[in-house]
């Protein structure tokens, strides 16, 4: 009989209890803060604390390289590849802006994490009837000076390859006029890939690419914008370097 490796024991008997403790403690503080700060700024502070605690306890170091980030109060749509549950803590820790995520509506019912998402202004989407409701939530988010992090692949990759980006997110970017900031997250699969309970320490790299403007684009450009962003993110994952592409698509009217 072969015993599980050391990091399995470390995950099950050390990390999971601590992550649960962090989630409950930071979740309580986050929820309490929403009673006087309905914009979610204080709640995001606790979300970043939660992310930092998880990363440091797991032994994950994060290096951010590449283009300059938008100003902290400038709303944008950050899009990134998705290969691990650790992608979100990594992005929350490495991007100093007020961040919100887009998630399934039923996630809002999950104790502590879901309650935080529901009360702190995150975009909980009913996928059976998206449309105008998302647009209104995005407008509210912009009014709060926040940005949103979205994984356009829709789910975590199982092989490390950057999958096809769904066009709906980019249609939303065009309709709201928000710039798109592509981000390549490298090596979170080494921490915890899809389908594996065990976590391992690792060095993670976050590559920020030049923003893609949506000004002048129309609805028909969404698919082209999605393809361009996917190529940028995938090349960043492959090379570990920022890509410099100024324009993702030309307006259909031109």
C-alpha positions as CSV (number, residue, x, y, z in Angstrom):
1,X,0.0,0.0,0.0
2,X,1.4,3.4,-1.1
3,X,0.8,6.3,1.3
4,X,-0.3,9.6,-0.2
5,X,2.6,12.2,-0.7
6,X,3.5,14.7,2.0
7,X,1.6,17.6,0.3
8,X,-1.6,15.6,0.4
9,X,-1.4,15.3,4.2
10,X,-0.4,18.9,4.4
11,X,-3.4,20.0,2.3
12,X,-6.0,17.8,4.1
13,X,-4.9,18.3,7.7
14,X,-3.2,21.7,7.6
15,X,-4.3,23.9,4.7
16,X,-8.0,23.0,4.5
17,X,-8.7,23.8,8.2
18,X,-6.8,27.0,7.9
19,X,-8.4,28.1,4.7
20,X,-11.8,27.4,6.3
21,X,-10.8,29.5,9.2
22,X,-9.6,32.4,6.9
23,X,-12.8,32.2,4.9
24,X,-15.1,32.3,8.0
25,X,-13.1,35.1,9.7
26,X,-12.6,37.3,6.7
27,X,-16.2,36.5,5.5
28,X,-17.6,37.8,8.8
29,X,-15.5,41.0,8.7
30,X,-16.5,41.5,5.0
31,X,-20.2,41.0,5.8
32,X,-20.1,43.3,8.8
33,X,-18.4,46.0,6.6
34,X,-21.3,46.1,4.1
35,X,-23.6,47.5,6.7
36,X,-21.8,50.9,6.5
37,X,-20.1,50.5,3.1
38,X,-22.6,49.3,0.5
39,X,-20.1,50.0,-2.3
40,X,-18.0,47.0,-1.1
41,X,-14.7,48.8,-0.8
42,X,-14.1,47.6,2.8
43,X,-15.3,44.2,1.8
44,X,-12.7,44.0,-0.9
45,X,-10.0,44.9,1.6
46,X,-11.0,41.7,3.5
47,X,-11.1,39.7,0.3
48,X,-7.5,40.8,-0.4
49,X,-6.5,39.8,3.1
50,X,-8.2,36.4,2.6
51,X,-6.3,35.9,-0.7
52,X,-3.0,36.9,0.9
53,X,-3.4,34.5,3.8
54,X,-4.3,31.6,1.5
55,X,-1.3,32.2,-0.8
56,X,1.2,32.7,2.1
57,X,0.0,29.6,3.9
58,X,0.1,27.5,0.8
59,X,3.6,28.8,-0.1
60,X,2.7,30.6,-3.3
61,X,4.7,33.6,-4.4
62,X,3.4,35.9,-7.1
63,X,5.4,38.0,-9.5
64,X,3.6,40.6,-11.6
65,X,5.3,41.8,-14.8
66,X,4.2,43.6,-18.0
67,X,2.2,46.7,-18.8
68,X,1.2,49.4,-16.3
69,X,-2.2,48.8,-14.7
70,X,-5.0,51.3,-15.1
71,X,-5.5,53.8,-12.3
72,X,-7.0,52.2,-9.2
73,X,-10.3,54.1,-9.7
74,X,-10.5,53.5,-13.5
75,X,-13.0,50.8,-14.3
76,X,-12.0,48.1,-16.7
77,X,-12.6,44.5,-17.5
78,X,-9.7,42.2,-16.6
79,X,-9.8,38.9,-18.5
80,X,-7.6,36.0,-17.7
81,X,-7.0,32.3,-18.4
82,X,-8.4,29.9,-15.8
83,X,-6.6,26.8,-14.7
84,X,-6.9,26.6,-11.0
85,X,-9.0,27.6,-8.0
86,X,-5.9,29.6,-7.0
87,X,-6.3,32.0,-10.0
88,X,-8.7,34.2,-8.1
89,X,-6.6,34.7,-4.9
90,X,-3.6,35.3,-7.1
91,X,-5.4,38.1,-9.1
92,X,-6.9,39.6,-6.0
93,X,-3.5,39.8,-4.4
94,X,-1.6,41.1,-7.4
95,X,-4.1,43.7,-8.8
96,X,-4.5,46.7,-6.4
97,X,-7.8,47.9,-7.9
98,X,-11.2,47.5,-6.4
99,X,-12.1,44.1,-8.0
100,X,-15.4,42.3,-8.5
101,X,-15.9,38.9,-10.1
102,X,-18.6,37.6,-12.4
103,X,-20.0,34.3,-11.1
104,X,-23.1,32.1,-11.3
105,X,-26.0,33.4,-9.3
106,X,-26.4,30.3,-7.2
107,X,-22.9,30.8,-5.8
108,X,-24.4,33.7,-3.8
109,X,-26.0,31.1,-1.5
110,X,-22.7,29.5,-0.4
111,X,-22.0,30.4,3.2
112,X,-19.5,33.2,3.8
113,X,-18.0,33.3,0.3
114,X,-21.4,33.6,-1.5
115,X,-22.7,36.0,1.1
116,X,-19.7,38.2,0.6
117,X,-20.2,38.1,-3.2
118,X,-23.9,39.0,-2.9
119,X,-23.4,41.9,-0.5
120,X,-20.2,43.4,-1.8
121,X,-21.3,44.3,-5.3
122,X,-20.0,41.3,-7.3
123,X,-21.8,40.3,-10.5
124,X,-23.9,37.3,-9.8
125,X,-25.5,36.2,-13.1
126,X,-28.5,34.1,-13.8
127,X,-27.3,32.4,-16.9
128,X,-30.8,31.4,-17.9
129,X,-31.7,35.1,-18.5
130,X,-28.6,37.3,-18.6
131,X,-28.9,40.4,-20.9
132,X,-30.0,43.7,-19.4
133,X,-29.5,42.6,-15.8
134,X,-25.8,42.2,-16.3
135,X,-25.6,45.6,-18.1
136,X,-27.2,47.3,-15.1
137,X,-24.9,45.6,-12.6
138,X,-21.9,46.7,-14.7
139,X,-23.1,50.3,-14.7
140,X,-23.5,50.2,-11.0
141,X,-20.0,48.7,-10.6
142,X,-18.5,51.5,-12.8
143,X,-20.3,54.1,-10.6
144,X,-18.4,52.6,-7.6
145,X,-15.0,52.9,-9.4
146,X,-14.6,49.1,-9.4
147,X,-13.3,46.7,-12.1
148,X,-14.4,43.2,-12.9
149,X,-12.3,40.0,-13.3
150,X,-13.7,37.5,-15.8
151,X,-12.5,34.1,-17.1
152,X,-13.8,34.0,-20.7
153,X,-13.1,30.3,-21.1
154,X,-16.0,29.7,-18.8
155,X,-14.3,26.9,-16.7
156,X,-10.9,25.7,-15.6
157,X,-8.7,24.1,-18.2
158,X,-7.8,20.5,-17.5
159,X,-4.6,20.4,-19.7
160,X,-3.1,23.9,-19.2
161,X,-4.0,25.1,-22.7
162,X,-5.9,28.4,-23.0
163,X,-9.3,27.5,-24.5
164,X,-11.7,29.5,-26.7
165,X,-12.9,32.8,-25.2
166,X,-16.7,33.2,-25.2
167,X,-17.8,36.3,-27.1
168,X,-20.6,37.4,-24.7
169,X,-18.1,39.0,-22.3
170,X,-16.6,41.1,-25.1
171,X,-20.0,42.2,-26.3
172,X,-20.6,43.4,-22.8
173,X,-17.2,45.3,-22.9
174,X,-18.2,47.0,-26.2
175,X,-21.7,47.9,-24.9
176,X,-20.3,49.4,-21.7
177,X,-17.3,51.1,-23.4
178,X,-14.9,49.6,-20.9
179,X,-11.3,48.8,-21.9
180,X,-10.3,45.1,-21.8
181,X,-7.0,44.3,-20.0
182,X,-5.7,40.8,-20.9
183,X,-3.8,38.9,-18.2
184,X,-1.9,35.7,-18.4
185,X,-1.7,33.7,-15.2
186,X,1.2,31.2,-15.3
187,X,1.8,28.1,-13.1
188,X,-1.2,28.0,-10.8
189,X,-1.8,24.5,-12.1
190,X,1.4,23.6,-10.3
191,X,-0.4,24.7,-7.1
192,X,-3.7,23.0,-7.6
193,X,-4.8,21.7,-11.0
194,X,-8.4,20.8,-11.8
195,X,-9.4,17.5,-10.3
196,X,-6.7,17.3,-7.7
197,X,-7.2,17.9,-4.0
198,X,-3.5,18.3,-3.1
199,X,-1.9,21.7,-3.2
200,X,1.8,22.4,-3.6
201,X,4.0,25.5,-3.1
202,X,4.9,27.2,-6.4
203,X,6.1,30.5,-8.0
204,X,3.3,32.1,-10.0
205,X,3.7,34.8,-12.6
206,X,1.0,37.3,-13.6
207,X,1.6,38.9,-17.0
208,X,-0.3,42.1,-17.7
209,X,-0.8,43.0,-21.3
210,X,-1.6,46.3,-23.0
211,X,-5.2,47.2,-22.7
212,X,-7.5,46.8,-25.7
213,X,-9.8,49.7,-26.3
214,X,-13.4,49.1,-27.2
215,X,-14.1,52.7,-28.3
216,X,-15.5,52.7,-31.9
217,X,-16.3,49.0,-31.8
218,X,-19.7,47.7,-32.6
219,X,-21.5,44.5,-31.6
220,X,-20.3,42.6,-34.7
221,X,-16.7,43.2,-33.5
222,X,-17.2,41.1,-30.3
223,X,-16.1,37.8,-31.7
224,X,-12.9,39.4,-33.3
225,X,-12.1,41.1,-30.0
226,X,-12.5,37.8,-28.1
227,X,-10.2,36.0,-30.6
228,X,-7.6,38.7,-30.3
229,X,-7.7,38.7,-26.5
230,X,-7.4,34.9,-26.5
231,X,-4.3,35.0,-28.7
232,X,-2.7,37.6,-26.5
233,X,-3.4,35.6,-23.2
234,X,-2.3,32.3,-24.8
235,X,1.0,33.8,-26.1
236,X,1.6,35.3,-22.7
237,X,1.2,32.0,-21.0
238,X,3.5,30.4,-23.6
239,X,6.3,33.0,-23.4
240,X,5.9,34.6,-20.0
241,X,6.2,38.0,-21.6
242,X,3.7,40.8,-22.2
243,X,2.3,41.1,-25.7
244,X,2.1,44.6,-27.4
245,X,-0.9,44.7,-29.7
246,X,-2.5,48.1,-29.8
247,X,-5.8,47.3,-31.5
248,X,-7.8,44.1,-31.3
249,X,-10.4,44.8,-33.9
250,X,-11.5,47.5,-36.4
251,X,-15.0,48.9,-36.2
252,X,-17.4,47.3,-38.6
253,X,-18.5,50.7,-39.7
254,X,-15.0,51.6,-40.9
